């Protein structure tokens, strides 16, 4: 009897979780990401460079961002993006306006998708702008603090034999991704999300993303068909593919967060 009930719950969960619309959402966000990635990176890196006390962590933050944008051939992608960033400084009023419009369209699309998953109403225009602008400006500061703490902790722990074997430099990037996902899952939806739901779902999503990154590197390394056919252009193809896969994983993590949050709220509602 218990096994039958467990099977019914599991089947119900899987049917609700694997929604074919989520892949369409990932495609839409990937499309807008291509147009907004340069202005968003420009904002993040500009904030970092304007904090001279932490300028020594600029390269670490930049490397962290590019390694998550493209797990393989990240140096080549970083070189292209660096060129785009340098060109963006020379933009005129019209070019800057186009970037602002593209960024607004991205956040509007993201807002719509998140609230569609959580079955909530969209925020007002200015409330949305304030929320995501705050998140966008806090992200580089959080990265700076994370790398600062990791370097200080690594130096402190290396002085003791018991903890010297712990490689915080290798662990911290995964913790940073988990923290960023938690922040996004917690505040993106226009509703109160339980902290436990956001913590667990973001942790699972960050693990899946790390596992997928390893598989993606293995696939690209051993699959030379695209490199043979497209040559150096294959780097961009893999770059676009990874953006799409990353959004799929992130969106399914949002769905998991919603289902866990709904279960928590159902358990906490007053019994009659």
FENVEN-V7349 format. One record per pair of residues at least 4 apart in sequence whose ideal C-beta (glycine too) atoms are under 6 Angstrom apart, sorted by the first residue. I is the first residue (numbers start at 1). J is the second residue. D is the distance in Angstrom with one decimal. If there is no record, write none. Layout:
# FENVEN-V7349
i->{I & I}
j->{J & J}
d->{D & D}
This chain:
# FENVEN-V7349
i->{13 & 22 & 25 & 25 & 26 & 26 & 26 & 28 & 29 & 30 & 30 & 30 & 32 & 32 & 32 & 33 & 33 & 35 & 36 & 36 & 36 & 36 & 38 & 38 & 39 & 39 & 41 & 42 & 42 & 42 & 44 & 47 & 48 & 48 & 48 & 54 & 57 & 57 & 57 & 60 & 61 & 63 & 64 & 66 & 66 & 67 & 70 & 70 & 70 & 70 & 71 & 71 & 71 & 72 & 72 & 73 & 74 & 76 & 77 & 91 & 91 & 107 & 111 & 111 & 114 & 114 & 115 & 115 & 115 & 117 & 117 & 117 & 118 & 118 & 118 & 120 & 120 & 120 & 123 & 123 & 123 & 129 & 138 & 146 & 149 & 150 & 150 & 153 & 153 & 154 & 154 & 157 & 157 & 158 & 168 & 177 & 178 & 178 & 178 & 181 & 181 & 181 & 182 & 182 & 182 & 182 & 184 & 185 & 185 & 185 & 185 & 186 & 186 & 189 & 193 & 193 & 194 & 194 & 197 & 197 & 197 & 197 & 197 & 198 & 198 & 201 & 201 & 201 & 201 & 205 & 208 & 209 & 219 & 220 & 224 & 226 & 226 & 227 & 230 & 247 & 257}
j->{17 & 251 & 113 & 251 & 247 & 248 & 251 & 109 & 247 & 243 & 244 & 247 & 36 & 106 & 109 & 37 & 243 & 102 & 40 & 102 & 103 & 106 & 84 & 88 & 99 & 103 & 45 & 46 & 85 & 88 & 140 & 140 & 58 & 61 & 140 & 144 & 61 & 144 & 147 & 147 & 143 & 67 & 173 & 74 & 78 & 74 & 74 & 77 & 239 & 242 & 213 & 216 & 217 & 217 & 220 & 235 & 78 & 235 & 239 & 95 & 96 & 132 & 122 & 128 & 188 & 189 & 120 & 122 & 190 & 254 & 255 & 258 & 189 & 191 & 258 & 189 & 190 & 191 & 127 & 128 & 190 & 133 & 142 & 176 & 153 & 168 & 172 & 157 & 168 & 168 & 169 & 163 & 166 & 164 & 172 & 206 & 202 & 203 & 206 & 202 & 205 & 206 & 186 & 198 & 199 & 202 & 188 & 198 & 201 & 202 & 257 & 193 & 198 & 193 & 198 & 261 & 261 & 264 & 201 & 257 & 260 & 261 & 264 & 202 & 257 & 253 & 256 & 257 & 260 & 253 & 249 & 249 & 223 & 238 & 228 & 230 & 234 & 234 & 234 & 251 & 261}
d->{5.8 & 4.8 & 4.6 & 5.4 & 3.9 & 4.4 & 5.2 & 5.9 & 4.7 & 5.0 & 4.5 & 5.4 & 5.8 & 4.1 & 5.4 & 5.5 & 5.5 & 4.5 & 5.5 & 5.1 & 5.1 & 4.3 & 4.9 & 5.7 & 4.3 & 5.5 & 5.9 & 5.9 & 5.7 & 5.5 & 4.7 & 4.4 & 5.4 & 5.8 & 5.0 & 4.7 & 5.7 & 5.8 & 4.4 & 5.0 & 4.9 & 6.0 & 5.9 & 4.8 & 4.4 & 5.2 & 4.9 & 4.3 & 5.1 & 5.8 & 4.7 & 5.6 & 5.1 & 5.2 & 4.6 & 5.0 & 5.8 & 5.2 & 5.6 & 3.5 & 5.0 & 4.9 & 5.6 & 5.4 & 4.6 & 5.3 & 4.7 & 5.3 & 5.5 & 5.3 & 5.8 & 5.5 & 4.1 & 5.8 & 5.1 & 5.9 & 4.7 & 4.7 & 4.2 & 4.5 & 5.0 & 5.8 & 5.9 & 5.1 & 5.9 & 5.2 & 4.2 & 5.9 & 5.5 & 4.5 & 6.0 & 4.0 & 6.0 & 5.3 & 5.6 & 4.7 & 5.8 & 5.6 & 4.2 & 3.8 & 5.5 & 5.5 & 6.0 & 5.4 & 5.9 & 4.0 & 5.2 & 4.3 & 6.0 & 5.1 & 4.6 & 5.5 & 4.3 & 6.0 & 5.3 & 5.2 & 5.2 & 4.6 & 6.0 & 5.5 & 4.0 & 4.1 & 5.7 & 5.8 & 5.9 & 5.5 & 4.5 & 3.8 & 5.7 & 3.1 & 5.5 & 5.1 & 5.5 & 5.6 & 5.7 & 5.5 & 4.3 & 4.7 & 4.2 & 6.0 & 6.0}
